[in-house]
Amino acid sequence: MINILWPKHVPITSEDSIAEQRRMLLEDQLRKSGRVPIQVNINMDSIMPFSEIADLLEVEVHRWRIIHLLTSDRRSVNPTLRTRVAQFFARPLPCLRCLHVGNVCLEDDQWNPAGMFVRVEAPSLHTLSCHTYLVLPLSNYYLRYLSITSINLDNLQPPLDRLRLEFRQLVELRITGCNPGAFLAACSTPNLVKLIVNAETLSYTHPHTLSHYLHLRELQWDDRGPDPAFSMLLPRCPNLTRFANYIVGGKTRFRKPPETIHPP
């Protein structure tokens, strides 16, 4: 697999030749790689020009196997880069197996409170993680791992309860900073084995309905107090073999015990 990281440091001889040398380097990589699948890593924070390689990458979109959209600060996303990445998602991605969408902004209004739902034509997608946007393939048949983070599910457009999400092959689901009850009630996961929930808040209402999770073996649900979704879910997991009221491997919060007063 050829790994393409952008922006990438390229030795240059003059400022005028920066763009051209980047393009030549990528052309050489793509030519030598033949039909080898491509991993594309794009740093959305970069202010460097992207147009000189975007066209080359689009030509090879049928070879994209892994896509990582990386960012550390949504406010600094390059508008031109944002537009090109949105165009990438509008293209069929037949070879794509893994997609990671970080805390990026793919729309003009970066502070729009409404949730955003993005569909991608990636029929072979196996692993998916998304932040801020709910990004899902048109066909979920091969999807086995899904992680969603900080997505405004309550204001999603179209509404979550109208999506009728079916994840027949999904084995592991992670929900972080989202309304777990709303998402679990909206999707079918008959073969789910592992569920990890770190809701980060207790401000969610009781879900209307939940499925039975006959194959669920492991449940991690961060305990922040009584949670209506958790209370409704637990009796529907008859074959659960492992449970933790914290996120395994994460930072465990311990409440400081009251000081002991010793008699004089």
Accessible surface in RSA format (square Angstrom, percent):
REM  Atomic radii and reference values for relative SASA: ProtOr
REM  Chains: A
REM  Algorithm: Lee & Richards
REM  Probe-radius: 1.40
REM  Slices: 20
REM RES _ NUM      All-atoms   Total-Side   Main-Chain    Non-polar    All polar
REM                ABS   REL    ABS   REL    ABS   REL    ABS   REL    ABS   REL
RES MET A   1   112.79  58.4  48.33  32.0  64.46 153.5  42.08  35.8  70.71  93.7
RES ILE A   2    24.67  14.0  18.01  13.4   6.66  16.1  24.58  17.7   0.09   0.3
RES ASN A   3    84.65  58.4  64.30  62.1  20.35  49.0  28.36  68.3  56.29  54.4
RES ILE A   4     8.01   4.6   6.47   4.8   1.54   3.7   8.01   5.8   0.00   0.0
RES LEU A   5    89.28  49.7  83.77  59.9   5.51  13.9  83.77  58.8   5.51  14.8
RES TRP A   6     5.62   2.3   5.62   2.7   0.00   0.0   5.62   3.0   0.00   0.0
RES PRO A   7    33.30  24.3  20.54  18.7  12.76  46.4  20.73  17.1  12.57  78.1
RES LYS A   8    91.65  44.7  86.91  53.3   4.74  11.3  39.56  35.6  52.09  55.5
RES HIS A   9   161.35  88.2 135.78  94.4  25.57  65.4 102.97 106.1  58.37  67.9
RES VAL A  10    20.03  13.2  11.78  10.7   8.25  19.9  11.88  10.3   8.16  22.1
RES PRO A  11   107.67  78.5  96.49  88.0  11.17  40.6 102.44  84.6   5.23  32.5
RES ILE A  12    77.34  44.0  48.66  36.3  28.67  69.1  49.26  35.5  28.08  76.2
RES THR A  13   127.00  90.3  88.99  90.2  38.02  90.6  82.33 110.6  44.67  67.5
RES SER A  14    54.93  46.4  45.35  60.5   9.58  22.1  44.41  94.6  10.52  14.7
RES GLU A  15   147.86  84.9 132.65 100.4  15.20  36.2  46.11  89.2 101.75  83.1
RES ASP A  16   143.46 100.5 110.17 109.7  33.29  78.7  37.45  88.1 106.01 105.7
RES SER A  17    24.69  20.9  22.17  29.6   2.52   5.8  24.69  52.6   0.00   0.0
RES ILE A  18    53.60  30.5  53.51  39.9   0.09   0.2  53.51  38.5   0.09   0.2
RES ALA A  19    44.14  40.6  42.07  64.9   2.07   4.7  42.28  59.5   1.86   4.9
RES GLU A  20    95.05  54.6  92.15  69.7   2.90   6.9  42.61  82.4  52.44  42.8
RES GLN A  21    40.66  22.7  37.45  27.4   3.22   7.7  18.06  38.4  22.60  17.1
RES ARG A  22    22.75   9.6  19.21   9.8   3.54   8.4   6.57   9.0  16.18   9.8
RES ARG A  23    71.54  30.0  71.54  36.5   0.00   0.0  17.86  24.4  53.68  32.5
RES MET A  24   108.18  56.0 102.68  68.0   5.50  13.1  88.90  75.6  19.29  25.6
RES LEU A  25    60.00  33.4  54.60  39.1   5.40  13.6  59.45  41.8   0.55   1.5
RES LEU A  26     8.34   4.6   7.59   5.4   0.74   1.9   8.08   5.7   0.26   0.7
RES GLU A  27    67.86  39.0  63.28  47.9   4.58  10.9  17.01  32.9  50.85  41.5
RES ASP A  28    38.17  26.7  37.98  37.8   0.19   0.4  13.74  32.3  24.43  24.4
RES GLN A  29    49.61  27.7  43.69  31.9   5.92  14.1  18.41  39.2  31.19  23.7
RES LEU A  30    13.96   7.8   9.53   6.8   4.43  11.1   9.87   6.9   4.10  11.0
RES ARG A  31   163.89  68.8 136.88  69.8  27.02  64.3  80.71 110.3  83.18  50.4
RES LYS A  32   159.89  78.0 122.09  74.9  37.80  90.0  83.66  75.3  76.22  81.2
RES SER A  33    16.86  14.2   4.58   6.1  12.28  28.3  13.97  29.8   2.88   4.0
RES GLY A  34    44.72  55.2   0.00   N/A  44.72  55.2  36.12  99.1   8.61  19.3
RES ARG A  35   229.14  96.2 208.32 106.2  20.82  49.6  78.87 107.8 150.28  91.1
RES VAL A  36    57.78  38.0  54.52  49.4   3.26   7.9  57.28  49.8   0.49   1.3
RES PRO A  37    33.36  24.3  32.48  29.6   0.88   3.2  33.36  27.5   0.00   0.0
RES ILE A  38     0.00   0.0   0.00   0.0   0.00   0.0   0.00   0.0   0.00   0.0
RES GLN A  39    29.71  16.6  29.71  21.7   0.00   0.0   0.05   0.1  29.66  22.5
RES VAL A  40     0.62   0.4   0.62   0.6   0.00   0.0   0.62   0.5   0.00   0.0
RES ASN A  41    14.26   9.8  14.26  13.8   0.00   0.0   2.38   5.7  11.88  11.5
RES ILE A  42     1.04   0.6   1.04   0.8   0.00   0.0   1.04   0.7   0.00   0.0
RES ASN A  43    51.99  35.8  51.99  50.2   0.00   0.0   8.27  19.9  43.71  42.2
RES MET A  44     0.00   0.0   0.00   0.0   0.00   0.0   0.00   0.0   0.00   0.0
RES ASP A  45    28.65  20.1  21.06  21.0   7.60  18.0  15.45  36.4  13.21  13.2
RES SER A  46    12.22  10.3   3.52   4.7   8.70  20.0  10.74  22.9   1.48   2.1
RES ILE A  47   150.79  85.8 129.15  96.2  21.64  52.2 129.57  93.3  21.22  57.6
RES MET A  48    60.41  31.3  58.23  38.5   2.18   5.2  41.34  35.1  19.07  25.3
RES PRO A  49    74.23  54.1  65.47  59.7   8.76  31.8  74.18  61.2   0.05   0.3
RES PHE A  50     3.24   1.6   0.59   0.4   2.66   6.9   0.59   0.4   2.66   7.6
RES SER A  51    60.39  51.0  56.53  75.4   3.85   8.9  29.84  63.6  30.54  42.8
RES GLU A  52    21.03  12.1  13.91  10.5   7.12  17.0  18.43  35.6   2.61   2.1
RES ILE A  53     6.47   3.7   6.47   4.8   0.00   0.0   6.47   4.7   0.00   0.0
RES ALA A  54     0.00   0.0   0.00   0.0   0.00   0.0   0.00   0.0   0.00   0.0
RES ASP A  55    74.09  51.9  71.48  71.1   2.61   6.2  22.54  53.0  51.55  51.4
RES LEU A  56    25.53  14.2  24.67  17.7   0.85   2.1  24.93  17.5   0.60   1.6
RES LEU A  57     0.13   0.1   0.13   0.1   0.00   0.0   0.13   0.1   0.00   0.0
RES GLU A  58    27.87  16.0  27.50  20.8   0.37   0.9   7.73  15.0  20.14  16.4
RES VAL A  59   106.10  69.8  88.89  80.5  17.21  41.5  96.38  83.7   9.72  26.4
RES GLU A  60    32.36  18.6  32.36  24.5   0.00   0.0   0.41   0.8  31.95  26.1
RES VAL A  61    11.76   7.7  11.68  10.6   0.08   0.2  11.68  10.1   0.08   0.2
RES HIS A  62   102.15  55.8  93.68  65.1   8.47  21.7  67.57  69.6  34.59  40.2
RES ARG A  63    15.07   6.3  12.65   6.5   2.41   5.7  13.07  17.9   1.99   1.2
RES TRP A  64     1.18   0.5   0.97   0.5   0.21   0.5   0.97   0.5   0.21   0.3
RES ARG A  65    56.45  23.7  56.45  28.8   0.00   0.0   4.38   6.0  52.07  31.6
RES ILE A  66    34.88  19.9  34.88  26.0   0.00   0.0  34.88  25.1   0.00   0.0
RES ILE A  67     3.90   2.2   3.90   2.9   0.00   0.0   3.90   2.8   0.00   0.0
RES HIS A  68    50.00  27.3  50.00  34.8   0.00   0.0  30.22  31.1  19.78  23.0
RES LEU A  69     1.93   1.1   1.93   1.4   0.00   0.0   1.93   1.4   0.00   0.0
RES LEU A  70    69.42  38.7  67.26  48.1   2.16   5.4  69.42  48.8   0.00   0.0
RES THR A  71    30.32  21.6   0.10   0.1  30.22  72.0   3.86   5.2  26.46  40.0
RES SER A  72   105.35  89.0  66.62  88.9  38.73  89.2  53.85 114.7  51.50  72.2
RES ASP A  73    53.11  37.2  48.29  48.1   4.81  11.4  21.78  51.3  31.33  31.2
RES ARG A  74    35.85  15.1  32.69  16.7   3.16   7.5  11.30  15.4  24.55  14.9
RES ARG A  75   168.76  70.9 146.36  74.6  22.40  53.3  44.69  61.1 124.07  75.2
RES SER A  76    45.41  38.4  32.16  42.9  13.24  30.5  39.49  84.1   5.92   8.3
RES VAL A  77     6.33   4.2   0.00   0.0   6.33  15.2   0.00   0.0   6.33  17.2
RES ASN A  78    23.15  16.0  19.44  18.8   3.71   8.9   5.95  14.3  17.20  16.6
RES PRO A  79    83.33  60.7  82.27  75.0   1.07   3.9  82.55  68.2   0.78   4.9
RES THR A  80    78.82  56.1  74.00  75.0   4.82  11.5  43.70  58.7  35.12  53.1
RES LEU A  81     0.07   0.0   0.00   0.0   0.07   0.2   0.00   0.0   0.07   0.2
RES ARG A  82    18.51   7.8  18.51   9.4   0.00   0.0   1.92   2.6  16.59  10.1
RES THR A  83    71.94  51.2  67.50  68.4   4.44  10.6  47.42  63.7  24.52  37.1
RES ARG A  84    38.79  16.3  38.79  19.8   0.00   0.0  11.89  16.3  26.89  16.3
RES VAL A  85     1.27   0.8   1.27   1.1   0.00   0.0   1.27   1.1   0.00   0.0
RES ALA A  86    40.60  37.3  31.62  48.8   8.98  20.4  33.52  47.2   7.08  18.8
RES GLN A  87    81.28  45.4  76.51  55.9   4.77  11.4  31.94  68.0  49.34  37.4
RES PHE A  88     4.62   2.3   4.62   2.9   0.00   0.0   4.62   2.8   0.00   0.0
RES PHE A  89    11.88   5.9   7.85   4.9   4.03  10.5   8.14   4.9   3.74  10.7
RES ALA A  90    87.11  80.1  48.10  74.2  39.01  88.7  59.56  83.9  27.54  73.0
RES ARG A  91    88.83  37.3  88.66  45.2   0.17   0.4  31.76  43.4  57.07  34.6
RES PRO A  92    65.40  47.7  64.58  58.9   0.82   3.0  64.58  53.3   0.82   5.1
RES LEU A  93     0.36   0.2   0.07   0.1   0.28   0.7   0.28   0.2   0.08   0.2
RES PRO A  94    64.89  47.3  56.08  51.1   8.80  32.0  56.75  46.9   8.14  50.6
RES CYS A  95    27.76  21.0  21.80  24.3   5.96  14.0  11.91  30.2  15.85  17.1
RES LEU A  96     0.01   0.0   0.00   0.0   0.01   0.0   0.00   0.0   0.01   0.0
RES ARG A  97   110.74  46.5 110.38  56.3   0.35   0.8  21.27  29.1  89.46  54.2
RES CYS A  98    29.87  22.6  29.87  33.3   0.00   0.0   9.73  24.7  20.14  21.7
RES LEU A  99     0.85   0.5   0.00   0.0   0.85   2.1   0.00   0.0   0.85   2.3
RES HIS A 100    61.72  33.7  61.72  42.9   0.00   0.0  43.68  45.0  18.04  21.0
RES VAL A 101     0.27   0.2   0.00   0.0   0.27   0.6   0.00   0.0   0.27   0.7
RES GLY A 102     7.96   9.8   0.00   N/A   7.96   9.8   7.96  21.8   0.00   0.0
RES ASN A 103    50.77  35.0  47.81  46.2   2.97   7.1  11.71  28.2  39.06  37.8
RES VAL A 104     0.00   0.0   0.00   0.0   0.00   0.0   0.00   0.0   0.00   0.0
RES CYS A 105     0.01   0.0   0.01   0.0   0.00   0.0   0.00   0.0   0.01   0.0
RES LEU A 106    17.64   9.8   4.54   3.2  13.10  32.9   4.54   3.2  13.10  35.2
RES GLU A 107    43.73  25.1  36.67  27.7   7.06  16.8  20.53  39.7  23.20  18.9
RES ASP A 108   128.85  90.3 107.49 107.0  21.36  50.5  37.31  87.8  91.53  91.3
RES ASP A 109    81.33  57.0  73.07  72.7   8.26  19.5  34.46  81.1  46.86  46.7
RES GLN A 110    37.03  20.7  31.02  22.7   6.01  14.3   4.86  10.3  32.17  24.4
RES TRP A 111   160.16  64.3 138.85  67.2  21.31  50.0 120.21  64.1  39.95  64.8
RES ASN A 112    59.44  41.0  43.57  42.1  15.88  38.2   1.18   2.8  58.26  56.3
RES PRO A 113   104.47  76.1  89.64  81.7  14.83  53.9 101.75  84.0   2.72  16.9
RES ALA A 114    40.66  37.4  31.66  48.9   9.00  20.5  32.89  46.3   7.77  20.6
RES GLY A 115     7.60   9.4   0.00   N/A   7.60   9.4   2.64   7.3   4.96  11.1
RES MET A 116    61.35  31.8  58.90  39.0   2.45   5.8  59.90  50.9   1.45   1.9
RES PHE A 117    31.56  15.8  11.11   6.9  20.45  53.2  11.11   6.7  20.45  58.5
RES VAL A 118    20.10  13.2  17.42  15.8   2.68   6.5  20.10  17.5   0.00   0.0
RES ARG A 119    83.03  34.9  62.02  31.6  21.01  50.0  28.49  38.9  54.54  33.1
RES VAL A 120     0.52   0.3   0.00   0.0   0.52   1.2   0.52   0.4   0.00   0.0
RES GLU A 121    83.08  47.7  80.74  61.1   2.34   5.6  18.28  35.4  64.80  52.9
RES ALA A 122     0.67   0.6   0.00   0.0   0.67   1.5   0.00   0.0   0.67   1.8
RES PRO A 123    60.45  44.1  57.89  52.8   2.57   9.3  58.64  48.4   1.82  11.3
RES SER A 124    31.20  26.4  28.62  38.2   2.58   5.9   5.37  11.4  25.83  36.2
RES LEU A 125     2.29   1.3   0.18   0.1   2.12   5.3   0.18   0.1   2.12   5.7
RES HIS A 126    77.65  42.4  77.65  54.0   0.00   0.0  59.46  61.3  18.19  21.2
RES THR A 127    40.26  28.6  40.26  40.8   0.00   0.0  26.23  35.2  14.03  21.2
RES LEU A 128     0.00   0.0   0.00   0.0   0.00   0.0   0.00   0.0   0.00   0.0
RES SER A 129    23.73  20.1  23.49  31.4   0.24   0.5  17.14  36.5   6.59   9.2
RES CYS A 130     3.59   2.7   0.00   0.0   3.59   8.4   1.23   3.1   2.36   2.5
RES HIS A 131    45.50  24.9  45.50  31.6   0.00   0.0  29.67  30.6  15.83  18.4
RES THR A 132    29.17  20.7  24.51  24.8   4.66  11.1  21.92  29.4   7.24  10.9
RES TYR A 133     1.56   0.7   1.56   0.9   0.00   0.0   1.56   1.2   0.00   0.0
RES LEU A 134     0.00   0.0   0.00   0.0   0.00   0.0   0.00   0.0   0.00   0.0
RES VAL A 135     0.00   0.0   0.00   0.0   0.00   0.0   0.00   0.0   0.00   0.0
RES LEU A 136     0.00   0.0   0.00   0.0   0.00   0.0   0.00   0.0   0.00   0.0
RES PRO A 137     0.17   0.1   0.17   0.2   0.00   0.0   0.17   0.1   0.00   0.0
RES LEU A 138   109.66  61.1  83.08  59.4  26.58  66.8  83.37  58.6  26.29  70.7
RES SER A 139    49.22  41.6  41.51  55.4   7.71  17.8  29.98  63.8  19.25  27.0
RES ASN A 140    17.90  12.3  11.22  10.8   6.68  16.1   3.09   7.4  14.81  14.3
RES TYR A 141   123.11  57.5 116.75  66.4   6.36  16.5  79.96  60.1  43.15  53.2
RES TYR A 142   122.53  57.2 119.95  68.2   2.58   6.7  77.81  58.5  44.72  55.1
RES LEU A 143     0.21   0.1   0.00   0.0   0.21   0.5   0.00   0.0   0.21   0.6
RES ARG A 144   100.20  42.1  98.66  50.3   1.54   3.7  20.17  27.6  80.03  48.5
RES TYR A 145    57.78  27.0  57.78  32.9   0.00   0.0  39.36  29.6  18.43  22.7
RES LEU A 146     0.00   0.0   0.00   0.0   0.00   0.0   0.00   0.0   0.00   0.0
RES SER A 147    14.99  12.7  14.90  19.9   0.09   0.2   1.07   2.3  13.92  19.5
RES ILE A 148     0.01   0.0   0.00   0.0   0.01   0.0   0.00   0.0   0.01   0.0
RES THR A 149    32.27  23.0  32.27  32.7   0.00   0.0  18.21  24.5  14.06  21.3
RES SER A 150    55.08  46.5  38.24  51.0  16.84  38.8  22.38  47.7  32.69  45.8
RES ILE A 151     5.41   3.1   0.00   0.0   5.41  13.0   0.91   0.7   4.50  12.2
RES ASN A 152    55.58  38.3  44.59  43.1  10.99  26.5  25.66  61.7  29.92  28.9
RES LEU A 153     5.58   3.1   0.00   0.0   5.58  14.0   0.00   0.0   5.58  15.0
RES ASP A 154    98.00  68.7  63.20  62.9  34.81  82.3  31.80  74.8  66.20  66.0
RES ASN A 155    71.58  49.4  67.71  65.4   3.87   9.3  11.39  27.4  60.18  58.2
RES LEU A 156     2.71   1.5   0.00   0.0   2.71   6.8   0.00   0.0   2.71   7.3
RES GLN A 157   112.60  63.0 103.38  75.6   9.22  21.9  42.44  90.3  70.16  53.2
RES PRO A 158    62.35  45.4  58.86  53.7   3.49  12.7  61.86  51.1   0.48   3.0
RES PRO A 159    45.32  33.0  42.90  39.1   2.42   8.8  45.32  37.4   0.00   0.0
RES LEU A 160    11.69   6.5   8.53   6.1   3.15   7.9   8.53   6.0   3.15   8.5
RES ASP A 161   117.33  82.2  89.99  89.6  27.34  64.7  43.05 101.3  74.28  74.1
RES ARG A 162   177.34  74.5 153.36  78.2  23.97  57.1  46.11  63.0 131.23  79.5
RES LEU A 163    22.67  12.6   8.88   6.4  13.79  34.7  10.37   7.3  12.30  33.1
RES ARG A 164   209.94  88.1 186.22  94.9  23.72  56.5  67.95  92.9 141.99  86.1
RES LEU A 165     4.07   2.3   0.80   0.6   3.27   8.2   2.00   1.4   2.07   5.6
RES GLU A 166    90.07  51.7  83.12  62.9   6.96  16.6  21.41  41.4  68.66  56.1
RES PHE A 167     0.06   0.0   0.06   0.0   0.00   0.0   0.06   0.0   0.00   0.0
RES ARG A 168   109.12  45.8 108.33  55.2   0.79   1.9  39.61  54.1  69.52  42.1
RES GLN A 169    58.31  32.6  57.08  41.7   1.24   2.9   9.14  19.5  49.17  37.3
RES LEU A 170     0.17   0.1   0.17   0.1   0.00   0.0   0.17   0.1   0.00   0.0
RES VAL A 171    41.34  27.2  41.34  37.4   0.00   0.0  41.34  35.9   0.00   0.0
RES GLU A 172    32.38  18.6  32.38  24.5   0.00   0.0   4.69   9.1  27.70  22.6
RES LEU A 173     0.14   0.1   0.14   0.1   0.00   0.0   0.14   0.1   0.00   0.0
RES ARG A 174    77.34  32.5  77.34  39.4   0.00   0.0  12.13  16.6  65.21  39.5
RES ILE A 175     0.53   0.3   0.00   0.0   0.53   1.3   0.00   0.0   0.53   1.4
RES THR A 176    37.99  27.0  37.99  38.5   0.00   0.0  19.51  26.2  18.48  27.9
RES GLY A 177    20.28  25.0   0.00   N/A  20.28  25.0   4.80  13.2  15.48  34.7
RES CYS A 178     1.30   1.0   0.00   0.0   1.30   3.0   1.30   3.3   0.00   0.0
RES ASN A 179    13.25   9.1  11.59  11.2   1.66   4.0   1.48   3.6  11.77  11.4
RES PRO A 180     0.62   0.5   0.62   0.6   0.00   0.0   0.62   0.5   0.00   0.0
RES GLY A 181     1.12   1.4   0.00   N/A   1.12   1.4   0.94   2.6   0.17   0.4
RES ALA A 182    31.63  29.1  18.55  28.6  13.08  29.8  27.18  38.3   4.45  11.8
RES PHE A 183     0.22   0.1   0.22   0.1   0.00   0.0   0.22   0.1   0.00   0.0
RES LEU A 184     1.28   0.7   0.35   0.3   0.93   2.3   0.35   0.2   0.93   2.5
RES ALA A 185    37.13  34.1  13.39  20.7  23.74  54.0  14.11  19.9  23.02  61.0
RES ALA A 186    18.01  16.6   2.45   3.8  15.56  35.4  11.83  16.7   6.18  16.4
RES CYS A 187     7.55   5.7   0.67   0.7   6.88  16.2   3.00   7.6   4.55   4.9
RES SER A 188    34.77  29.4  33.28  44.4   1.49   3.4  21.04  44.8  13.73  19.2
RES THR A 189     5.53   3.9   0.76   0.8   4.77  11.4   0.76   1.0   4.76   7.2
RES PRO A 190    47.10  34.3  33.80  30.8  13.30  48.3  41.81  34.5   5.28  32.8
RES ASN A 191    59.38  40.9  57.72  55.8   1.66   4.0  14.55  35.0  44.83  43.3
RES LEU A 192     1.51   0.8   0.29   0.2   1.22   3.1   0.29   0.2   1.22   3.3
RES VAL A 193    55.25  36.4  55.25  50.0   0.00   0.0  55.25  48.0   0.00   0.0
RES LYS A 194    50.71  24.7  50.71  31.1   0.00   0.0  14.89  13.4  35.82  38.2
RES LEU A 195     0.00   0.0   0.00   0.0   0.00   0.0   0.00   0.0   0.00   0.0
RES ILE A 196     8.27   4.7   8.20   6.1   0.07   0.2   8.20   5.9   0.07   0.2
RES VAL A 197     0.09   0.1   0.00   0.0   0.09   0.2   0.00   0.0   0.09   0.2
RES ASN A 198    32.74  22.6  32.57  31.5   0.17   0.4   3.27   7.9  29.46  28.5
RES ALA A 199     6.41   5.9   4.61   7.1   1.80   4.1   4.61   6.5   1.80   4.8
RES GLU A 200    91.20  52.4  69.57  52.6  21.63  51.5  18.25  35.3  72.95  59.6
RES THR A 201    46.73  33.2  38.64  39.2   8.08  19.3  31.46  42.3  15.26  23.1
RES LEU A 202    75.06  41.8  50.13  35.9  24.93  62.7  52.99  37.2  22.06  59.4
RES SER A 203    93.41  78.9  56.09  74.9  37.31  86.0  54.77 116.6  38.64  54.1
RES TYR A 204    41.21  19.2  30.56  17.4  10.65  27.7  20.97  15.8  20.23  24.9
RES THR A 205   112.58  80.1 102.34 103.8  10.24  24.4  82.42 110.7  30.16  45.6
RES HIS A 206   106.28  58.1  90.16  62.7  16.12  41.2  65.11  67.1  41.17  47.9
RES PRO A 207    11.28   8.2   0.00   0.0  11.28  41.0   8.89   7.3   2.40  14.9
RES HIS A 208   182.84  99.9 152.52 106.0  30.31  77.6 106.35 109.6  76.49  89.0
RES THR A 209    81.46  57.9  81.24  82.4   0.22   0.5  55.26  74.2  26.20  39.6
RES LEU A 210    10.05   5.6   0.00   0.0  10.05  25.3   2.27   1.6   7.78  20.9
RES SER A 211    53.86  45.5  43.43  58.0  10.43  24.0  26.80  57.1  27.06  37.9
RES HIS A 212   115.91  63.3 100.19  69.6  15.72  40.2  59.88  61.7  56.03  65.2
RES TYR A 213     4.02   1.9   2.19   1.2   1.83   4.8   2.99   2.2   1.03   1.3
RES LEU A 214    98.19  54.7  95.43  68.3   2.75   6.9  95.43  67.0   2.75   7.4
RES HIS A 215    86.89  47.5  85.45  59.4   1.44   3.7  48.30  49.8  38.58  44.9
RES LEU A 216     0.00   0.0   0.00   0.0   0.00   0.0   0.00   0.0   0.00   0.0
RES ARG A 217    96.35  40.5  96.21  49.0   0.14   0.3  29.35  40.1  67.00  40.6
RES GLU A 218    24.56  14.1  24.56  18.6   0.00   0.0   6.32  12.2  18.24  14.9
RES LEU A 219     0.12   0.1   0.00   0.0   0.12   0.3   0.00   0.0   0.12   0.3
RES GLN A 220     6.29   3.5   6.29   4.6   0.00   0.0   1.14   2.4   5.15   3.9
RES TRP A 221    10.18   4.1   8.77   4.2   1.41   3.3   6.49   3.5   3.69   6.0
RES ASP A 222    12.73   8.9   6.61   6.6   6.12  14.5   0.41   1.0  12.32  12.3
RES ASP A 223    77.66  54.4  59.32  59.0  18.34  43.4  16.22  38.2  61.44  61.3
RES ARG A 224    83.91  35.2  61.84  31.5  22.07  52.6  23.12  31.6  60.78  36.8
RES GLY A 225    26.76  33.0   0.00   N/A  26.76  33.0  17.96  49.3   8.80  19.7
RES PRO A 226   129.06  94.1 108.45  98.9  20.61  74.9 119.92  99.0   9.14  56.8
RES ASP A 227    12.01   8.4   9.00   9.0   3.01   7.1   4.23  10.0   7.78   7.8
RES PRO A 228    40.87  29.8  34.03  31.0   6.84  24.9  39.91  33.0   0.96   6.0
RES ALA A 229     2.33   2.1   2.33   3.6   0.00   0.0   2.33   3.3   0.00   0.0
RES PHE A 230    44.22  22.1  44.22  27.4   0.00   0.0  44.22  26.8   0.00   0.0
RES SER A 231    71.83  60.7  55.18  73.6  16.66  38.4  36.57  77.9  35.26  49.4
RES MET A 232    27.83  14.4  20.94  13.9   6.90  16.4  27.76  23.6   0.08   0.1
RES LEU A 233     0.00   0.0   0.00   0.0   0.00   0.0   0.00   0.0   0.00   0.0
RES LEU A 234    70.75  39.4  65.35  46.8   5.40  13.6  65.35  45.9   5.40  14.5
RES PRO A 235   102.89  75.0  66.77  60.9  36.12 131.3  79.90  66.0  22.99 142.9
RES ARG A 236    57.72  24.2  57.72  29.4   0.00   0.0   3.58   4.9  54.14  32.8
RES CYS A 237     8.71   6.6   0.00   0.0   8.71  20.5   0.24   0.6   8.47   9.1
RES PRO A 238    86.82  63.3  46.47  42.4  40.35 146.7  57.55  47.5  29.26 181.9
RES ASN A 239    67.10  46.3  59.71  57.7   7.39  17.8  12.71  30.6  54.39  52.6
RES LEU A 240    42.38  23.6  16.08  11.5  26.29  66.1  16.08  11.3  26.29  70.8
RES THR A 241   110.95  78.9  70.75  71.7  40.20  95.8  67.07  90.1  43.88  66.3
RES ARG A 242   125.74  52.8 119.99  61.2   5.75  13.7  45.27  61.9  80.47  48.8
RES PHE A 243    92.34  46.2  61.38  38.0  30.96  80.6  61.38  37.2  30.96  88.6
RES ALA A 244    11.10  10.2   6.55  10.1   4.55  10.4  10.93  15.4   0.17   0.5
RES ASN A 245    73.19  50.5  68.27  66.0   4.92  11.8   9.29  22.4  63.90  61.8
RES TYR A 246    93.27  43.5  93.27  53.1   0.00   0.0  51.88  39.0  41.38  51.0
RES ILE A 247    34.61  19.7  30.35  22.6   4.26  10.3  30.35  21.9   4.26  11.6
RES VAL A 248    63.14  41.5  44.85  40.6  18.30  44.1  44.85  39.0  18.29  49.6
RES GLY A 249    83.18 102.6   0.00   N/A  83.18 102.6  40.54 111.2  42.65  95.5
RES GLY A 250    40.09  49.4   0.00   N/A  40.09  49.4  25.28  69.4  14.82  33.2
RES LYS A 251   202.42  98.7 175.60 107.7  26.82  63.9 124.84 112.4  77.58  82.6
RES THR A 252    63.37  45.1  37.12  37.6  26.25  62.6  24.74  33.2  38.63  58.4
RES ARG A 253   131.97  55.4 103.01  52.5  28.96  69.0  74.65 102.0  57.32  34.7
RES PHE A 254   174.85  87.5 142.78  88.4  32.07  83.4 145.71  88.3  29.14  83.4
RES ARG A 255   223.68  93.9 198.78 101.3  24.90  59.3  84.26 115.2 139.43  84.5
RES LYS A 256   175.57  85.7 144.28  88.5  31.29  74.5  99.29  89.4  76.28  81.3
RES PRO A 257   100.53  73.3  90.29  82.3  10.24  37.2  95.68  79.0   4.86  30.2
RES PRO A 258   124.45  90.7 102.77  93.7  21.68  78.8 114.75  94.7   9.70  60.3
RES GLU A 259   146.15  83.9 120.95  91.5  25.20  60.0  50.31  97.3  95.84  78.3
RES THR A 260   104.15  74.1  77.11  78.2  27.05  64.5  49.28  66.2  54.87  83.0
RES ILE A 261   159.12  90.5 133.33  99.3  25.78  62.1 136.59  98.4  22.53  61.1
RES HIS A 262   142.57  77.9 123.21  85.6  19.36  49.5  82.93  85.5  59.64  69.4
RES PRO A 263   115.57  84.2  94.42  86.1  21.15  76.9 100.14  82.7  15.43  95.9
RES PRO A 264   181.27 132.1 108.73  99.1  72.54 263.7 150.29 124.1  30.98 192.5
END  Absolute sums over single chains surface
CHAIN  1 A    14248.4      11816.6       2431.8       7966.5       6281.9
END  Absolute sums over all chains
TOTAL         14248.4      11816.6       2431.8       7966.5       6281.9
